[in-house]
């Protein structure tokens, strides 16, 4: 993963704790900084090879508190501008 693939606020996995999401908090000339979810600790300049994207799938969203809502055709039609 390269710095051009990252944006501040992205959630990624860092290889030292592969099941703990980390957030990109800074991108600079010297590298990136990450922060573990719910912690104040930062990871400064990790190897980009150790950062993996979190694939956002329906299953991932449902497992993390999102709810699936069926929307009728009429509701969708009313939302378009």
Protein Blocks (a to p, Z undefined) as FASTA:
>chain_A
ZZklpcehiacddfklmmbccddfbdcfkbccdddehiabdcehiafklpccddddfklm
mmnopacddddfklmmmmpZZ
